[in-house]
Amino acid sequence: MCSLGKVTDAWREFMKEQITRARFYFNLAEDGASQIHKASHWPVWSSLLLYRKILDAIEDNDYDNLTKRAFVGRIEKPVTLPSAYSSSCIVTTFNLH
C-alpha cells in the first residue's frame, strides 16, 4: 500500500474507503448525540465537527497522512464552535416504542 513513506494509488484508495467509513459513523453519532445528557451535547458536537475537518484535511493533503499532518488550525477551531453549539441545541424527540 505504501512504499517507505510514499503515498501510492493503493494507499489513496484505502484512505478514501476509511474516510467514507469514518463519515458513516460520524453520521450515526449525530443521531445519538441528541440522546445523551444535555451537558454533553456541545462537547460531542464540537468533536464531531472538528474530526470531520481533520478528514477534510487528509483529503486536502492528497491522502498523505504518512508525511503530512492533517489538523484543524488555531483560527478554524474557535470559528467552528458556534456551529457546534447551534447543533447541540437542536432537540430531537425519538419514539423508542
N, C-alpha and C positions, 0 to 999 in steps of 0.2 A: 504494500500500500504506500508506504513512504520509504524513500531511499536516502538514508543518512541526513535527515532533516530537510529533504527536498519534498515539496508538495507535488504529488503526481495526480493524474486524472482519476485514478482509482481512489486516492485519498479524498479528492474533492467530492466524488460521488458518495463515498462513505459518510463524509461530514454533512452533505446535503440530506442524506437519509436520517442522520442523527438529529439534525436541526429540525427537520419535519416532525420527527418523533417527539422531540422536546416541546415543540409548539403545540402538538396534540395534547400533551399532558398539562401544559400551561393553560390551555383552554378548559380542560377538565377542572383544573384548580380554580379557575374563575367561578365556575358553578358552585364549588364547595366553599369559596371564600365568604359568601354571604351566610353560610350556615355555622360558622364558628363564632366564638364570643365576640361581641361588638368591639371590645377594646383591641382585638387583634386584626380587625378589618384593614385598617390603614397600613400597618407594617406588612401584612400579607400582600396587599395590592402593590405596595411600593416594591417589594421583592419581585413580584410577577412582572411589573413593567420594566424594572431595571435589568432583570435577567433576559427578558426579550430583547432589550437593547444590546446586550452582550452578544446574543445570537446574530443580530444585525451587524455588529462589528466584525464578527467572524466572517460573515458573507462579504462585507466591505473589504476585508483583508484577503479576499480570494481564497477563503477556507484555509489560510496558512496560520494555524494555531500552533505550529511547531517552532517557528522563529519569530512570529509577531504576537504581541499581546493584544487581546481583544478586551476593551474596557469601556466604561461609560465615564466621560470626562467630568471634571470637578464642577463645571458650569452646568452641564446637562443633567446631573443628578438632582440638584435642588429645583431645576426647572420642571422635572418630571413629578415631583412630589405633589403639587396641587392637583394634577390629573389623577394621581393615585388616591388622594383624599376624596375627590369627587366620586370616583368609582366606589370607594369604600362606604360612601354614604347612601348608595342606592340599596334599598331594602327589597329583597326578593322573597316572596312567600312561596313555600313549597307545600304541596299537599302530599304527605307521606303515606296516605291510606289508599 
